[in-house]
Amino acid sequence: MHKIESCTKYQNGIQIFWTEEEKKFADFFPYEELIDMKINVLDLLKNPAIYRIDVKNHKIESSV
């Protein structure tokens, strides 16, 4: 699991950014997927550092 550093809001979802081994990575999550994972999108946008991304399973979880 990697700490989410920032997020960008788009019309159809959220782009998630994190760093792994000093390289920047990004992944896109449509709003429907975030809702299915029970992720509060507004909180994710305001407080990305409290969320973690599981790259292999394409999931986001709160670390709180």
KETI-273674 format. One record per residue (C-alpha): residue number from 1; chain; x, y, z. Coordinates in pm, 1 decimal, padded with zeros to 6 digits, always signed. Last residue first. Example, Ala and Ser with C-alpha at 12.3 -4.5 7.8 and 13.67 -1.06 7.14 Angstrom:
2
+------+--------+----------+----------+----------+
! zati ! tidren !       xx !       yy !       zz !
+------+--------+----------+----------+----------+
!    2 !      A ! +01367.0 ! -00106.0 ! +00714.0 !
!    1 !      A ! +01230.0 ! -00450.0 ! +00780.0 !
+------+--------+----------+----------+----------+
! end
This chain:
64
+------+--------+----------+----------+----------+
! zati ! tidren !       xx !       yy !       zz !
+------+--------+----------+----------+----------+
!   64 !      A ! -00762.3 ! +00637.3 ! +00976.7 !
!   63 !      A ! -00558.7 ! +00475.8 ! +00697.1 !
!   62 !      A ! -00848.2 ! +00503.2 ! +00453.2 !
!   61 !      A ! -00843.2 ! +00253.8 ! +00170.8 !
!   60 !      A ! -00814.2 ! +00276.0 ! -00208.0 !
!   59 !      A ! -00826.4 ! -00022.7 ! -00438.5 !
!   58 !      A ! -00677.3 ! -00126.2 ! -00774.2 !
!   57 !      A ! -00586.1 ! -00475.1 ! -00643.8 !
!   56 !      A ! -00217.7 ! -00457.8 ! -00737.6 !
!   55 !      A ! -00195.4 ! -00082.5 ! -00676.3 !
!   54 !      A ! -00333.3 ! -00083.0 ! -00322.4 !
!   53 !      A ! -00364.8 ! +00289.6 ! -00265.0 !
!   52 !      A ! -00355.0 ! +00450.3 ! +00078.0 !
!   51 !      A ! -00562.1 ! +00736.5 ! +00217.3 !
!   50 !      A ! -00491.5 ! +00978.9 ! +00502.4 !
!   49 !      A ! -00255.9 ! +01179.3 ! +00279.2 !
!   48 !      A ! -00535.8 ! +01259.9 ! +00032.0 !
!   47 !      A ! -00711.4 ! +01496.0 ! +00274.6 !
!   46 !      A ! -00920.0 ! +01748.4 ! +00077.0 !
!   45 !      A ! -00970.1 ! +01541.9 ! -00240.3 !
!   44 !      A ! -01014.8 ! +01214.3 ! -00051.4 !
!   43 !      A ! -01254.7 ! +01386.0 ! +00189.7 !
!   42 !      A ! -01467.3 ! +01509.6 ! -00100.1 !
!   41 !      A ! -01463.0 ! +01162.6 ! -00258.8 !
!   40 !      A ! -01575.2 ! +00979.7 ! +00056.0 !
!   39 !      A ! -01459.7 ! +00627.4 ! -00028.4 !
!   38 !      A ! -01716.1 ! +00349.6 ! +00024.1 !
!   37 !      A ! -01528.8 ! +00115.6 ! -00215.9 !
!   36 !      A ! -01843.2 ! +00107.8 ! -00436.2 !
!   35 !      A ! -01853.4 ! +00489.8 ! -00420.9 !
!   34 !      A ! -01490.7 ! +00507.2 ! -00535.5 !
!   33 !      A ! -01562.8 ! +00266.8 ! -00821.6 !
!   32 !      A ! -01865.0 ! +00470.6 ! -00934.8 !
!   31 !      A ! -01663.4 ! +00795.1 ! -00920.2 !
!   30 !      A ! -01418.3 ! +00659.7 ! -01178.7 !
!   29 !      A ! -01068.5 ! +00589.2 ! -01042.8 !
!   28 !      A ! -00757.0 ! +00688.5 ! -01237.2 !
!   27 !      A ! -00401.5 ! +00590.6 ! -01150.7 !
!   26 !      A ! -00082.3 ! +00790.8 ! -01121.2 !
!   25 !      A ! +00282.7 ! +00723.7 ! -01047.5 !
!   24 !      A ! +00577.6 ! +00940.5 ! -00952.5 !
!   23 !      A ! +00917.9 ! +00773.2 ! -00916.1 !
!   22 !      A ! +01138.4 ! +00802.7 ! -00606.6 !
!   21 !      A ! +01101.8 ! +00432.0 ! -00524.7 !
!   20 !      A ! +00723.4 ! +00467.4 ! -00528.2 !
!   19 !      A ! +00554.1 ! +00804.6 ! -00523.6 !
!   18 !      A ! +00178.4 ! +00860.3 ! -00531.7 !
!   17 !      A ! -00084.3 ! +01033.0 ! -00746.7 !
!   16 !      A ! -00458.3 ! +00960.1 ! -00777.7 !
!   15 !      A ! -00671.4 ! +01087.4 ! -01069.0 !
!   14 !      A ! -01036.4 ! +01118.6 ! -00963.9 !
!   13 !      A ! -01350.2 ! +01051.9 ! -01166.9 !
!   12 !      A ! -01583.8 ! +01142.2 ! -01455.7 !
!   11 !      A ! -01569.0 ! +01521.7 ! -01463.4 !
!   10 !      A ! -01214.9 ! +01530.4 ! -01329.7 !
!    9 !      A ! -01077.5 ! +01595.6 ! -00982.0 !
!    8 !      A ! -00704.3 ! +01574.5 ! -00925.0 !
!    7 !      A ! -00556.0 ! +01394.2 ! -00628.3 !
!    6 !      A ! -00240.8 ! +01424.2 ! -00421.8 !
!    5 !      A ! +00014.5 ! +01232.2 ! -00217.4 !
!    4 !      A ! -00158.8 ! +00898.8 ! -00172.2 !
!    3 !      A ! +00043.8 ! +00679.0 ! +00063.0 !
!    2 !      A ! +00128.5 ! +00344.0 ! -00091.3 !
!    1 !      A ! +00000.0 ! +00000.0 ! +00000.0 !
+------+--------+----------+----------+----------+
! end
